[in-house]
Each structure stands twice: as structure tokens, then as C-alpha cells.
Amino acid sequence: MPLLVPMSKPFFSSYIEELIVQYAKENVESGRWQKAGSLTRSRRDTERLLPLGIETENNHFFEMKVPDVHESVGSIWLSLENSATTGTVFIYDLEIKQEYRRKGYAKLALKEIEEFAATHNIVNIGLHVFSNNEAAQTLYADMGFQTVSLNMVKRLEPSH
């Protein structure tokens, strides 16, 4: 049985609101953004990427369902990004609900994302992971992902 099933519009509505809050929080915790205005910035970024919401072209949203569990164990947002030289499935979000983490669902989802990519003649899977999320970094490295770039920041003390 496939783990990934297309996300319904009602599920998407609550999913995207939760994603906006979580993305703002992660950016603040990682030190990329200031807390003030982070929610507005997260909403603006999300609306820029998804001007038509769930209907935005080349974006695919999935719920992760498993037998014997009567709710989604997680959710995924993928974007198909094609250039003149290659195609990439970019994972904007892969979220496992807290109570279902460390049970292998993320690895199963990543394998299904590979199958999804293959059916779309895509040769790369990309993603972003925050530097303070060591568990995700370990998971992705174990699944064969490699670091291809690194953003760095130097914190300056405000001058008074």
C-alpha cells in the first residue's frame, strides 16, 4: 500500500496554516530571522511559492497514511523544478507528527518520493534542512543526500 496519498483540499487548508507557523518558528530558532515579523514573512514566502494554493502548478501535496492508523502520520509538499539541464523534485516540507517519529515513516516516504521522481523522469531530489536539525540531517545523509551548498551567518552585536 502506498504511504503517500494526495492531500485533500480541507486537509490542505489546516496544513498550510500550520506550515506557515512552523516555518516562521524554525527560521527564528535557527537564527535566520528575528521573531518580530516572522509570521508575516513566512506567510508572504508561502503565498509567493503557492499563489494558487493547492492548485499551484508543479506542486504536489501528500498525506502520509499507514494501515491501522486512522489519521495521517505526516505530510509532504513537493515541487517539480525543471531547468534546461536537469529536473529536480524539491521537498519543501516533509513532516512526521511527533507521536509517529522514529518509526521509519520518513524513510518510507523518501523512498516513495524517489519513485515519484522516477515516474516524472526526474534525476535529482533536493531539500533544505536547518543547521540545528541534526536528526533530519542524519536521516537525509543515511538516505544518500549530500550537502551541495551551505549558508552561513555571523551575528553582530547591535551598536548603541
Salt bridges, closest charged atoms under 4 A:
GLU17 OE1 - ARG43 NH2 2.87
GLU29 OE2 - LYS25 NZ 3.80
GLU55 OE2 - LYS9 NZ 3.07
GLU63 OE1 - LYS65 NZ 3.68
GLU71 OE1 - LYS97 NZ 3.27
GLU95 OE2 - ARG101 NH2 2.48
